[in-house]
Amino acid sequence: MRYDPRELTDEELVARSHEELYHVTRAYEELMRRYQRTLFNVCARYLGNDRDADDVCQEVMLKVLYGLKNFEGKSKFKTWLYSITYNECITQYRKERRKRRLMDALSLDPIEEASEEKAPKPEEKGGLDRWLVHVNPIDREILVLRFVAELEFQEIADIMHMGLSATKMRYKRALDKLREKFAGLDET
């Protein structure tokens, strides 16, 4: 029976993928097409560069391909996808941080060796990226999942393995911190 995957809901595509994978990938491809751009934007905002974001997106797509058969539908597909994405971003972020520390330790320049992670200056980037460098990684991820992936607070809480009230409080505090930090910029 022929079907147009673009006309199916996420849930219908997940069910089709369960039946078809690994021989037919039309439903899987449509799921990935739907989320590819947002997935990349989430990764890029979280990791800070397109190269790492692209690598993580590829890894996420492979994990979804091989894990889709085990997806039970207890949560929305979108929540499950961003949970995988969040975990992969955390892994990549930690890997890059370890690599930077090793490079600093091997550096012959004592000034470079002493310096910790260098955050880009807000003026170097525009838009949301300019703001995100001023919050810690967990709060950054909450903001990215809320604004870029457009997830509900409960979905974000599920992805990050946090309580709903803790997620909302971190979100509010991160926004308050950004408002306070950039309050003077809006007046100029």
C-alpha positions as a Markdown table, in Angstrom:
| # | Residue | x | y | z |
|---|---|---|---|---|
| 1 | Met | 0.0 | 0.0 | 0.0 |
| 2 | Arg | 1.5 | 3.3 | -1.1 |
| 3 | Tyr | 1.2 | 6.3 | 1.2 |
| 4 | Asp | 2.5 | 9.9 | 1.4 |
| 5 | Pro | 4.6 | 10.2 | 4.6 |
| 6 | Arg | 4.1 | 14.0 | 4.5 |
| 7 | Glu | 0.4 | 13.5 | 5.3 |
| 8 | Leu | 1.0 | 11.4 | 8.4 |
| 9 | Thr | 1.3 | 12.6 | 12.0 |
| 10 | Asp | 4.5 | 11.9 | 14.0 |
| 11 | Glu | 2.8 | 9.1 | 15.8 |
| 12 | Glu | 1.7 | 7.5 | 12.5 |
| 13 | Leu | 5.2 | 7.8 | 11.1 |
| 14 | Val | 6.6 | 6.2 | 14.3 |
| 15 | Ala | 4.2 | 3.3 | 13.9 |
| 16 | Arg | 5.1 | 3.0 | 10.2 |
| 17 | Ser | 8.8 | 3.1 | 11.0 |
| 18 | His | 8.4 | 0.3 | 13.6 |
| 19 | Glu | 6.9 | -1.8 | 10.8 |
| 20 | Glu | 9.3 | -0.8 | 8.0 |
| 21 | Leu | 12.7 | -0.3 | 9.4 |
| 22 | Tyr | 15.4 | -1.3 | 8.3 |
| 23 | His | 14.3 | -2.3 | 4.8 |
| 24 | Val | 12.1 | 0.7 | 4.0 |
| 25 | Thr | 13.1 | 4.1 | 5.5 |
| 26 | Arg | 10.5 | 6.5 | 4.0 |
| 27 | Ala | 8.7 | 7.1 | 7.3 |
| 28 | Tyr | 12.0 | 7.5 | 9.2 |
| 29 | Glu | 13.3 | 9.9 | 6.5 |
| 30 | Glu | 10.1 | 12.0 | 6.8 |
| 31 | Leu | 10.4 | 12.2 | 10.6 |
| 32 | Met | 14.1 | 13.4 | 10.3 |
| 33 | Arg | 13.1 | 15.8 | 7.5 |
| 34 | Arg | 10.5 | 17.4 | 9.8 |
| 35 | Tyr | 12.9 | 17.9 | 12.7 |
| 36 | Gln | 16.3 | 18.3 | 11.0 |
| 37 | Arg | 16.5 | 22.1 | 10.9 |
| 38 | Thr | 15.3 | 22.6 | 14.5 |
| 39 | Leu | 17.5 | 19.7 | 15.7 |
| 40 | Phe | 20.5 | 21.4 | 14.1 |
| 41 | Asn | 19.6 | 24.8 | 15.5 |
| 42 | Val | 19.3 | 23.4 | 19.0 |
| 43 | Cys | 22.7 | 21.7 | 18.7 |
| 44 | Ala | 24.3 | 24.8 | 17.2 |
| 45 | Arg | 23.0 | 27.0 | 20.0 |
| 46 | Tyr | 24.0 | 24.6 | 22.7 |
| 47 | Leu | 27.4 | 23.8 | 21.4 |
| 48 | Gly | 28.3 | 27.1 | 19.9 |
| 49 | Asn | 29.5 | 26.0 | 16.5 |
| 50 | Asp | 28.1 | 24.4 | 13.3 |
| 51 | Arg | 30.8 | 21.7 | 12.9 |
| 52 | Asp | 30.0 | 20.1 | 16.3 |
| 53 | Ala | 26.3 | 20.6 | 15.8 |
| 54 | Asp | 26.4 | 18.8 | 12.5 |
| 55 | Asp | 28.3 | 15.9 | 14.1 |
| 56 | Val | 25.9 | 15.6 | 16.9 |
| 57 | Cys | 22.9 | 15.8 | 14.6 |
| 58 | Gln | 24.3 | 12.9 | 12.6 |
| 59 | Glu | 24.8 | 10.9 | 15.8 |
| 60 | Val | 21.3 | 11.7 | 17.0 |
| 61 | Met | 19.8 | 10.6 | 13.6 |
| 62 | Leu | 21.7 | 7.3 | 13.9 |
| 63 | Lys | 20.5 | 6.8 | 17.5 |
| 64 | Val | 16.9 | 7.5 | 16.4 |
| 65 | Leu | 17.3 | 5.1 | 13.4 |
| 66 | Tyr | 18.5 | 2.2 | 15.7 |
| 67 | Gly | 16.4 | 3.2 | 18.7 |
| 68 | Leu | 13.1 | 3.8 | 17.0 |
| 69 | Lys | 12.1 | 0.1 | 17.2 |
| 70 | Asn | 12.3 | 0.4 | 21.0 |
| 71 | Phe | 10.4 | 3.7 | 21.2 |
| 72 | Glu | 7.2 | 2.8 | 23.1 |
| 73 | Gly | 5.3 | 6.0 | 22.7 |
| 74 | Lys | 5.1 | 6.8 | 26.4 |
| 75 | Ser | 6.1 | 10.3 | 25.6 |
| 76 | Lys | 5.7 | 12.3 | 22.4 |
| 77 | Phe | 8.2 | 11.5 | 19.7 |
| 78 | Lys | 9.4 | 15.1 | 19.8 |
| 79 | Thr | 10.2 | 14.8 | 23.5 |
| 80 | Trp | 12.1 | 11.6 | 23.0 |
| 81 | Leu | 14.1 | 13.1 | 20.1 |
| 82 | Tyr | 15.1 | 16.1 | 22.1 |
| 83 | Ser | 16.0 | 14.0 | 25.0 |
| 84 | Ile | 18.5 | 12.1 | 22.8 |
| 85 | Thr | 19.7 | 15.4 | 21.4 |
| 86 | Tyr | 20.2 | 16.9 | 24.8 |
| 87 | Asn | 22.2 | 13.9 | 26.0 |
| 88 | Glu | 24.4 | 13.9 | 22.9 |
| 89 | Cys | 25.0 | 17.7 | 23.2 |
| 90 | Ile | 26.1 | 17.2 | 26.8 |
| 91 | Thr | 28.4 | 14.4 | 25.8 |
| 92 | Gln | 29.9 | 16.5 | 23.0 |
| 93 | Tyr | 30.2 | 19.5 | 25.3 |
| 94 | Arg | 32.1 | 17.5 | 27.9 |
| 95 | Lys | 34.3 | 16.0 | 25.3 |
| 96 | Glu | 35.3 | 19.4 | 23.9 |
| 97 | Arg | 35.9 | 20.8 | 27.4 |
| 98 | Arg | 38.3 | 17.9 | 28.2 |
| 99 | Lys | 40.0 | 18.4 | 24.8 |
| 100 | Arg | 40.4 | 22.2 | 25.6 |
| 101 | Arg | 41.8 | 21.4 | 29.0 |
| 102 | Leu | 44.3 | 19.0 | 27.6 |
| 103 | Met | 45.4 | 21.5 | 24.9 |
| 104 | Asp | 45.8 | 24.1 | 27.7 |
| 105 | Ala | 47.8 | 21.7 | 29.8 |
| 106 | Leu | 50.1 | 21.0 | 26.8 |
| 107 | Ser | 50.4 | 24.6 | 25.9 |
| 108 | Leu | 53.8 | 26.2 | 26.3 |
| 109 | Asp | 52.3 | 29.6 | 26.9 |
| 110 | Pro | 51.7 | 30.0 | 30.6 |
| 111 | Ile | 49.1 | 32.7 | 30.1 |
| 112 | Glu | 47.1 | 30.5 | 27.8 |
| 113 | Glu | 47.5 | 27.6 | 30.2 |
| 114 | Ala | 46.1 | 29.6 | 33.1 |
| 115 | Ser | 43.1 | 30.8 | 31.2 |
| 116 | Glu | 39.9 | 28.8 | 31.5 |
| 117 | Glu | 37.2 | 28.4 | 28.8 |
| 118 | Lys | 37.0 | 31.6 | 26.8 |
| 119 | Ala | 33.4 | 32.6 | 26.1 |
| 120 | Pro | 32.9 | 34.7 | 23.0 |
| 121 | Lys | 32.1 | 38.3 | 23.6 |
| 122 | Pro | 28.4 | 39.2 | 23.1 |
| 123 | Glu | 29.3 | 41.6 | 20.3 |
| 124 | Glu | 30.9 | 38.8 | 18.2 |
| 125 | Lys | 27.6 | 37.1 | 17.6 |
| 126 | Gly | 24.1 | 38.3 | 17.0 |
| 127 | Gly | 20.7 | 37.2 | 18.0 |
| 128 | Leu | 20.0 | 34.5 | 20.6 |
| 129 | Asp | 23.7 | 33.4 | 20.6 |
| 130 | Arg | 24.7 | 36.8 | 21.9 |
| 131 | Trp | 22.5 | 36.2 | 25.0 |
| 132 | Leu | 23.2 | 32.5 | 25.6 |
| 133 | Val | 26.9 | 32.9 | 26.4 |
| 134 | His | 25.8 | 34.7 | 29.6 |
| 135 | Val | 24.0 | 31.7 | 31.2 |
| 136 | Asn | 25.3 | 28.3 | 32.4 |
| 137 | Pro | 25.0 | 25.3 | 30.1 |
| 138 | Ile | 21.9 | 23.8 | 31.9 |
| 139 | Asp | 20.0 | 27.1 | 31.7 |
| 140 | Arg | 21.2 | 27.6 | 28.1 |
| 141 | Glu | 19.7 | 24.3 | 27.2 |
| 142 | Ile | 16.4 | 25.1 | 28.9 |
| 143 | Leu | 16.2 | 28.4 | 26.9 |
| 144 | Val | 17.2 | 26.7 | 23.7 |
| 145 | Leu | 14.6 | 24.0 | 24.1 |
| 146 | Arg | 11.9 | 26.6 | 25.0 |
| 147 | Phe | 12.7 | 29.2 | 22.2 |
| 148 | Val | 14.3 | 27.1 | 19.4 |
| 149 | Ala | 12.6 | 23.7 | 19.8 |
| 150 | Glu | 9.4 | 25.4 | 21.1 |
| 151 | Leu | 8.8 | 22.7 | 23.7 |
| 152 | Glu | 6.5 | 22.9 | 26.7 |
| 153 | Phe | 7.9 | 23.1 | 30.2 |
| 154 | Gln | 6.9 | 19.6 | 31.0 |
| 155 | Glu | 8.6 | 18.3 | 27.9 |
| 156 | Ile | 11.8 | 20.2 | 28.9 |
| 157 | Ala | 11.6 | 18.8 | 32.4 |
| 158 | Asp | 11.3 | 15.3 | 31.1 |
| 159 | Ile | 14.2 | 15.7 | 28.7 |
| 160 | Met | 16.5 | 17.2 | 31.4 |
| 161 | His | 15.3 | 14.8 | 34.1 |
| 162 | Met | 14.2 | 17.7 | 36.3 |
| 163 | Gly | 11.0 | 18.5 | 38.1 |
| 164 | Leu | 8.6 | 20.8 | 36.4 |
| 165 | Ser | 8.9 | 23.5 | 39.1 |
| 166 | Ala | 12.7 | 23.3 | 39.0 |
| 167 | Thr | 12.6 | 23.7 | 35.2 |
| 168 | Lys | 10.3 | 26.7 | 35.4 |
| 169 | Met | 12.4 | 28.3 | 38.1 |
| 170 | Arg | 15.7 | 27.9 | 36.2 |
| 171 | Tyr | 14.0 | 29.3 | 33.1 |
| 172 | Lys | 12.7 | 32.4 | 35.0 |
| 173 | Arg | 16.1 | 33.0 | 36.7 |
| 174 | Ala | 17.9 | 32.7 | 33.4 |
| 175 | Leu | 15.6 | 35.2 | 31.8 |
| 176 | Asp | 15.9 | 37.5 | 34.8 |
| 177 | Lys | 19.7 | 37.3 | 34.6 |
| 178 | Leu | 19.6 | 38.1 | 30.9 |
| 179 | Arg | 17.2 | 41.0 | 31.4 |
| 180 | Glu | 19.4 | 42.4 | 34.2 |
| 181 | Lys | 22.6 | 41.9 | 32.1 |
| 182 | Phe | 21.2 | 43.6 | 29.0 |
| 183 | Ala | 18.8 | 46.2 | 30.6 |
| 184 | Gly | 21.1 | 49.0 | 29.7 |
| 185 | Leu | 21.5 | 48.0 | 26.0 |
| 186 | Asp | 17.9 | 48.4 | 25.2 |
| 187 | Glu | 17.9 | 52.0 | 26.3 |
| 188 | Thr | 20.8 | 53.1 | 24.0 |
